[in-house]
Amino acid sequence: MRPAPPIANGTLGMILFAVAEAMLFAGLISAHTIAESNAIAGWPPIGQPRLPVASTAFNTAMLLASGAALLAAHRSRAASPTKGLRLLGLAIALGLFFVVFQGAEWVALLHEGLTLTSSNHGAFFYLIVGFHGAHAVGALALLVHAALRWRQDRLTDGLFGAAQVLWYFVVAVWPFLYIQVYL
C-alpha cells in the first residue's frame, strides 16, 4: 500500500492554481501602475468619481476577519467539529458580506459615472476588482460545498485544503489590490 502524500492532491492542485492566478494579478497590477503613471492630468482622470477608500477599508477588515475565522475553523476541526463548523459558517458569512458590499459599491460607482468605458480608471477598476470578485464568489461556493460536506461528516482533507487555499488567496491578494487601486 502506498503511503499518503504529505499534502492532499486537491490542496496541491489549488496551490498551483493560486500561484498562476497570482501571476495574472501581478500582470494586472503592473498594467494599472503603468496606466496610472502615464496619466497626464492625474489619477483618477478629471471628471471621474473618487473611490470609497474608507468604506472599502472597513470591507477589507471584514474580508481579513473571514480569513481569521477560516483559520480558527481549521484549527478547531479535529478537537471540536461543531465549533469548527460554526467558525467556517462565520468565515462564509463575512466573505458573503464582502462580496455583497463590493457589489453595492459597484452600483453606486456606476451611478456616479464610473464605467468600463468612462476611462482607463474605470476599465482597470472593474477589471481588477471584478476579477477578484469572481475569485471570491468561486471560493465562497467551494467553502459552502466544504461546509455541507463537513455537516455530512464527509469532508476530505483535499477538499477542505483546496477551499482554504483558494479563500486565503482571495483574502491575501485583496490588500495589494486595495492599495494599488483605491489609494
MARLO-476227 format. One record per residue (C-alpha): residue number from 0; y, z, x. Coordinates in steps of 0.25 Angstrom, whole numbers, always signed. Layout:
BEGIN
<n->NUM | y->Y | z->Z | x->X>
...
END
This chain:
BEGIN
<n->0 | y->+0 | z->+0 | x->+0>
<n->1 | y->+14 | z->-4 | x->+5>
<n->2 | y->+24 | z->+7 | x->+7>
<n->3 | y->+36 | z->+8 | x->-2>
<n->4 | y->+48 | z->+1 | x->+4>
<n->5 | y->+59 | z->+10 | x->+9>
<n->6 | y->+69 | z->+4 | x->-1>
<n->7 | y->+65 | z->-2 | x->-14>
<n->8 | y->+65 | z->-17 | x->-15>
<n->9 | y->+75 | z->-16 | x->-27>
<n->10 | y->+84 | z->-8 | x->-19>
<n->11 | y->+83 | z->-16 | x->-7>
<n->12 | y->+86 | z->-29 | x->-15>
<n->13 | y->+98 | z->-23 | x->-21>
<n->14 | y->+103 | z->-18 | x->-7>
<n->15 | y->+102 | z->-33 | x->-3>
<n->16 | y->+109 | z->-38 | x->-15>
<n->17 | y->+121 | z->-27 | x->-13>
<n->18 | y->+123 | z->-32 | x->+1>
<n->19 | y->+124 | z->-46 | x->-3>
<n->20 | y->+134 | z->-42 | x->-14>
<n->21 | y->+142 | z->-34 | x->-4>
<n->22 | y->+144 | z->-47 | x->+4>
<n->23 | y->+148 | z->-54 | x->-9>
<n->24 | y->+159 | z->-43 | x->-12>
<n->25 | y->+163 | z->-43 | x->+3>
<n->26 | y->+166 | z->-58 | x->+1>
<n->27 | y->+174 | z->-56 | x->-12>
<n->28 | y->+182 | z->-45 | x->-5>
<n->29 | y->+185 | z->-54 | x->+7>
<n->30 | y->+190 | z->-65 | x->-2>
<n->31 | y->+198 | z->-55 | x->-10>
<n->32 | y->+204 | z->-50 | x->+3>
<n->33 | y->+208 | z->-64 | x->+7>
<n->34 | y->+214 | z->-68 | x->-6>
<n->35 | y->+222 | z->-55 | x->-6>
<n->36 | y->+227 | z->-57 | x->+8>
<n->37 | y->+231 | z->-71 | x->+5>
<n->38 | y->+239 | z->-67 | x->-7>
<n->39 | y->+254 | z->-71 | x->-4>
<n->40 | y->+260 | z->-63 | x->-15>
<n->41 | y->+252 | z->-51 | x->-14>
<n->42 | y->+239 | z->-46 | x->-21>
<n->43 | y->+237 | z->-45 | x->-32>
<n->44 | y->+245 | z->-58 | x->-35>
<n->45 | y->+258 | z->-57 | x->-43>
<n->46 | y->+256 | z->-56 | x->-58>
<n->47 | y->+242 | z->-51 | x->-57>
<n->48 | y->+239 | z->-37 | x->-62>
<n->49 | y->+236 | z->-25 | x->-53>
<n->50 | y->+222 | z->-20 | x->-53>
<n->51 | y->+220 | z->-6 | x->-59>
<n->52 | y->+218 | z->+2 | x->-46>
<n->53 | y->+218 | z->+16 | x->-51>
<n->54 | y->+209 | z->+14 | x->-63>
<n->55 | y->+199 | z->+6 | x->-55>
<n->56 | y->+199 | z->+17 | x->-45>
<n->57 | y->+194 | z->+26 | x->-56>
<n->58 | y->+184 | z->+16 | x->-60>
<n->59 | y->+179 | z->+15 | x->-45>
<n->60 | y->+177 | z->+30 | x->-45>
<n->61 | y->+168 | z->+28 | x->-58>
<n->62 | y->+160 | z->+18 | x->-50>
<n->63 | y->+159 | z->+27 | x->-38>
<n->64 | y->+155 | z->+38 | x->-47>
<n->65 | y->+144 | z->+29 | x->-53>
<n->66 | y->+138 | z->+27 | x->-39>
<n->67 | y->+138 | z->+42 | x->-36>
<n->68 | y->+131 | z->+44 | x->-49>
<n->69 | y->+121 | z->+34 | x->-45>
<n->70 | y->+118 | z->+41 | x->-32>
<n->71 | y->+117 | z->+54 | x->-39>
<n->72 | y->+107 | z->+47 | x->-49>
<n->73 | y->+99 | z->+42 | x->-37>
<n->74 | y->+98 | z->+56 | x->-31>
<n->75 | y->+94 | z->+62 | x->-44>
<n->76 | y->+83 | z->+52 | x->-47>
<n->77 | y->+71 | z->+60 | x->-42>
<n->78 | y->+76 | z->+74 | x->-43>
<n->79 | y->+82 | z->+73 | x->-57>
<n->80 | y->+79 | z->+60 | x->-64>
<n->81 | y->+87 | z->+64 | x->-77>
<n->82 | y->+99 | z->+67 | x->-69>
<n->83 | y->+98 | z->+55 | x->-61>
<n->84 | y->+97 | z->+46 | x->-73>
<n->85 | y->+109 | z->+53 | x->-79>
<n->86 | y->+117 | z->+50 | x->-66>
<n->87 | y->+112 | z->+36 | x->-66>
<n->88 | y->+118 | z->+35 | x->-80>
<n->89 | y->+131 | z->+41 | x->-75>
<n->90 | y->+131 | z->+30 | x->-64>
<n->91 | y->+129 | z->+19 | x->-74>
<n->92 | y->+140 | z->+25 | x->-84>
<n->93 | y->+150 | z->+26 | x->-72>
<n->94 | y->+146 | z->+12 | x->-68>
<n->95 | y->+148 | z->+6 | x->-82>
<n->96 | y->+161 | z->+13 | x->-83>
<n->97 | y->+165 | z->+6 | x->-70>
<n->98 | y->+161 | z->-8 | x->-76>
<n->99 | y->+168 | z->-5 | x->-89>
<n->100 | y->+181 | z->+0 | x->-83>
<n->101 | y->+181 | z->-13 | x->-74>
<n->102 | y->+179 | z->-22 | x->-86>
<n->103 | y->+191 | z->-15 | x->-93>
<n->104 | y->+199 | z->-17 | x->-80>
<n->105 | y->+196 | z->-31 | x->-80>
<n->106 | y->+200 | z->-33 | x->-95>
<n->107 | y->+213 | z->-26 | x->-92>
<n->108 | y->+216 | z->-35 | x->-80>
<n->109 | y->+213 | z->-47 | x->-87>
<n->110 | y->+223 | z->-43 | x->-98>
<n->111 | y->+233 | z->-41 | x->-87>
<n->112 | y->+231 | z->-56 | x->-82>
<n->113 | y->+221 | z->-54 | x->-70>
<n->114 | y->+210 | z->-64 | x->-72>
<n->115 | y->+201 | z->-72 | x->-63>
<n->116 | y->+211 | z->-84 | x->-63>
<n->117 | y->+224 | z->-76 | x->-63>
<n->118 | y->+224 | z->-75 | x->-47>
<n->119 | y->+215 | z->-72 | x->-35>
<n->120 | y->+217 | z->-58 | x->-38>
<n->121 | y->+211 | z->-59 | x->-52>
<n->122 | y->+200 | z->-68 | x->-47>
<n->123 | y->+196 | z->-59 | x->-36>
<n->124 | y->+197 | z->-46 | x->-44>
<n->125 | y->+188 | z->-52 | x->-55>
<n->126 | y->+178 | z->-58 | x->-45>
<n->127 | y->+176 | z->-46 | x->-36>
<n->128 | y->+177 | z->-35 | x->-47>
<n->129 | y->+169 | z->-43 | x->-57>
<n->130 | y->+158 | z->-46 | x->-47>
<n->131 | y->+158 | z->-31 | x->-44>
<n->132 | y->+158 | z->-28 | x->-59>
<n->133 | y->+146 | z->-38 | x->-61>
<n->134 | y->+138 | z->-30 | x->-50>
<n->135 | y->+142 | z->-17 | x->-57>
<n->136 | y->+136 | z->-22 | x->-70>
<n->137 | y->+124 | z->-27 | x->-64>
<n->138 | y->+122 | z->-13 | x->-56>
<n->139 | y->+124 | z->-5 | x->-69>
<n->140 | y->+114 | z->-14 | x->-76>
<n->141 | y->+104 | z->-10 | x->-65>
<n->142 | y->+108 | z->+4 | x->-65>
<n->143 | y->+105 | z->+5 | x->-80>
<n->144 | y->+92 | z->-2 | x->-78>
<n->145 | y->+88 | z->+9 | x->-68>
<n->146 | y->+93 | z->+20 | x->-77>
<n->147 | y->+84 | z->+14 | x->-88>
<n->148 | y->+72 | z->+13 | x->-79>
<n->149 | y->+75 | z->+28 | x->-74>
<n->150 | y->+75 | z->+33 | x->-88>
<n->151 | y->+61 | z->+26 | x->-90>
<n->152 | y->+56 | z->+32 | x->-77>
<n->153 | y->+54 | z->+18 | x->-71>
<n->154 | y->+65 | z->+17 | x->-61>
<n->155 | y->+61 | z->+12 | x->-48>
<n->156 | y->+68 | z->+15 | x->-34>
<n->157 | y->+70 | z->+0 | x->-33>
<n->158 | y->+78 | z->-2 | x->-46>
<n->159 | y->+86 | z->+11 | x->-44>
<n->160 | y->+89 | z->+8 | x->-30>
<n->161 | y->+93 | z->-6 | x->-33>
<n->162 | y->+102 | z->-1 | x->-45>
<n->163 | y->+108 | z->+9 | x->-35>
<n->164 | y->+111 | z->-1 | x->-24>
<n->165 | y->+118 | z->-10 | x->-34>
<n->166 | y->+126 | z->+1 | x->-40>
<n->167 | y->+130 | z->+7 | x->-27>
<n->168 | y->+134 | z->-7 | x->-22>
<n->169 | y->+143 | z->-9 | x->-35>
<n->170 | y->+149 | z->+5 | x->-32>
<n->171 | y->+151 | z->+3 | x->-17>
<n->172 | y->+157 | z->-11 | x->-17>
<n->173 | y->+167 | z->-7 | x->-28>
<n->174 | y->+177 | z->+2 | x->-20>
<n->175 | y->+178 | z->-10 | x->-10>
<n->176 | y->+181 | z->-20 | x->-21>
<n->177 | y->+191 | z->-10 | x->-28>
<n->178 | y->+199 | z->-8 | x->-15>
<n->179 | y->+199 | z->-23 | x->-12>
<n->180 | y->+202 | z->-28 | x->-26>
<n->181 | y->+210 | z->-17 | x->-32>
<n->182 | y->+218 | z->-11 | x->-20>
END
